[in-house]
């Protein structure tokens, strides 16, 4: 089965919530792996097309859309062009958020994975240029595409949606704003269903999923990272629950907000991108430009 619906991004902008909503609709089959990243050229994993398309095996008579949600597709015009070439009738959902909030949330998520070891967001932000040059600046792990740890680059959402629109065309794209998911989830859900031209059903669970979390102890987080690597290296498949337990006791949903000076710097950096988003989505984003989101 071929996919024909892609949540192409952006990371930490509500994609997990939208993916969950879609997975509950009887006319939509969502990949059991939310982010296979098959078309992402920098993923580092060798994937077989047949194995990828098997993720969308379903009852074709009942299902209108077969979907996945690889959030880094939007950062790569090459990935977007590959999708369009392979599945020319595909539609895209694009989730957006104030990039000032997005990059901070993304930093804490990446700290939680164990690869990001910069102790503060500001430190990581200052390393963006080095990471764009391929330097493992305050990163640990192997085969990392370090540009994805450049918060200055990943947060350029305006540039990214320009590529999506150029490649897929406006008629095949629907924008979803995290602000709206939080404020009026039922309205967002109905607008998605209208875009997809599928049966209207009630939204069962409007909870915002996959919010940013942060490890309490970097030592314990690194230990989790090492244990996972050792299991993979020695081919251990049995789940002993140690990593999950460490994650549970070491994770908090509260994290340090950037200083007001840092917020001003971020807003200034992303100003042009916000204006691009404003123009391309026909949306008033004054609150983003004035640090009121």
N, C-alpha and C positions, 0 to 999 in steps of 0.2 A: 504494500500500500504506500502511496506517496503522500507526504505531508502537503497541506495547502494553506496552513495558517501558522504564522510565526510571530511570537512576541520577541522582537529583535532587541529590546532593551527598554530603558537603560537600567543598569545595576542600581539597586537600592531605591527604586522609584515605584514600587508596588507590583512588580512583575509576579512575585510569588502569590500575592493575593489574587490577581487576575487569573493566573494559571489555575488556582484552586477553584475559583468560580467556574471557569470554563469546563473543568474536569467533571463538574456536577451536572452539566447539561446533556440530555440524552442524544442530541444531534452532534455532539462534539466528543471526539476521542482525543485525550491528551496523553502524550508520551509518558510512560511510567518513569522515565528519566527526564526530569524537567529541562535540563540543560545539556543535551548531548554534544553541542558545539561541533557537529560534524563538519560544517562548512568554514569554521574558523581556522584560518591558515596557521595560527601560532599556538594551537592547543597542545601540540607535542605528542598527542596520542595517535597511533595509526588505527583508523577505523575503516571497516568494511561497509560499502554502500548497502549491501544486502542486510547486514546486521542493523544498520541504521534504519532502513525502511521497515524492518520487522517491528520496530517500536510502534508502528502505526497500524498494525494488524488489528482489524476490527470488522464488525458487520457493516459492509459497505451500503447495504440497503437502508440501514437505520441512521447512519452517520453521514453528515454533510461536510464536516471539517475534521481534519486530522492535524493536531497542533503540537508545537513544542515551544520552548521559551529560553533559548540560549542568549543571554543578555549581552554578550560581547560581540554579537553579529553587527550591532549598530556602530561599533567603533571601527569596523573594517569594511571599507567599500568593496574590497576583494571578495569578502564573504557574501555581501549583499548581491553582488553581480553573479556569483556562483549560484545562489539560491534562485535568482530570477532566470538564469539560463536553464537550470534544471527543472524548475517548476514555474513556468511563465504566468500561470493563473493565480499564484499565491497571493494571499492578503497578509497585511502586517498590522500588528498592534504595537504602538509605541508609547511606553509609559515615561512620563516626564515629572520632574521635580525641580525646585529651586536648586541649581548646582551648588550653591553655598552649603545647603543642608546635605545634598547628596554626597559630596566628597568627604565630609566629616563622618557621615554614617558608614561610607564605604571603607574609610580608614579603620574604623573599629571592627567592622566585619573581617577585614583582612588581618588585623591583629588577632582576632579570634581563631583564624585558621592556622596561625603559627608562623606564617611566612613573613609578615610585617613585624619588625622588631624595633622600629623607631618608637621611642617612649612617649612622644606626644604627636598630635596631628601636625603642629607647626613644624616640628623637626622633619616629619615625612614630607610635608609640603615643600620645604626648602631643598629636598633631595629630588624633586620632580625632574629637573633638567638632566641630572646624572642618570636617572633611571631611563629616561627617553633615549639616552645614548647607549643603553645596554648594560649599565653598571649595576651590580648587585649592592646598591647602597642601602645598608641596614635591612637587607632581605636575607632570608635563609631558605634553602630548598634547591632543587635541581630543575633545569629546563624551564625556568620561569621566563615568560615574555615580560621583561621588566617595564615596558611601556604601560602595561596595565596597572602598575603601581605608581605611575605618575599621575597624581591627582589633578594636576594642571591640565593634562591631556584628556583624561577620562571624563572630566566635567564639562568639556566643550560640547555640550548637547546641541547647540545651534548648528555647528558645523556638521554634526552627525546626522541630524534630521534632514539637512539639505541633501545629503547623499541618499538617504532613504527615499525622499520625494523624487529625486532625479531618476532613480533606478526603478522604483515600483509605480510611480504615478500617484497623484493625489487621491484618485478614486479607490485605490487599493490599500489605503492607509487610514487608520483611526487612532487619534491621539487620546491618551488617558492621563489625567493629571492626578498625582498623589493627593494634592490638596482636596480634590473633589471626592476621591475615594474615602478620605477621612470625614468630609463634611456631608456628603450625600451619596453613599454607596449605591443605593437603589437606582438613583438617576444615572450613575455611571454604568451600572449593569444593564439597564434598559437601552442605553445608547449603544453599548457594544452589541447587544442582540439585534438592534435595528440595523447596525452596520453590516452584520453577518447575515441578516435576513433569515433568522431562525425563530422558532417558537418562543414566545415570551413565557418565562417561568419565574416564580418568586425566588429571590435571593435568600438562601437558607442561613448563611453565615456571613455577616459583613465584617468580621474581625480582620484587622490588618495583620497579615502574616509576615514572618521573617523580619521583625524589627531588629535594628542593630543591637548587639550585645558586646560586652567587653570582658576579657578575663581579669579576675581579681589579682592573679599572680602570673607574671610572665614565665616564671620557672615551671609552674605546673602546666602552663600552656605549651611550653617547649617540650616538656615530658610527654604530653599527649601526642605531639607531633612526632617525636622519636619512636614512641610505641607503635604508632600507626605505620611508620616506615619499616620498622622491624617485622611487623606482621606481614607486610607486603613482600619484603625481601625473602622471608623464609616460607612464604606460601601458606601461612596460618589462616584458615578460614573460620575457625570456631570463634564465636564472640564470647569473651569472658566478662564483658561488662565493665572492665576497668576504665577504658577510655571514656565511656558514657558517664560513669560515676564521677571521674575527674572533671569532665565538662560541666556536669550538673552543679557540683560544689564550687566550681571556680568561675562561674559565669554570673554576671549581673547585667540588668537591662539599663542601668543608669551609667552615664559616662560624662566625662568632663566636657563642657561646652567651650568652644573657642572664645578667646577674649574679644571684646568689642573692636579692638584695633585689628585683630585677625579677620573678623567678619567684614570690616570695611575693606581690607586688602582683597579678600576673596570676591566681594561684590564688585570691586573695581576690575579685577582680573576677568570676571565672567560677564561684565556689562554688555559687551558687544554680542556675546552669545545669547544672552537673555533677550536682547533686542531682535536678534534673528528669530528666536523661538516665537516671540510676540508677533512678528510679521507673518511668519509661515503658518502659525496656528490661529491667527486672528483673535488673539487673547490678550487682554489687558494684564500685564505682569508688573504693574507699578509697585506692588508690595514686595516683589523680589528685588527690584532695583533700589528700593528704599529700606531694605532689611526688615520688612514687616511680615514676612511669611512665617 
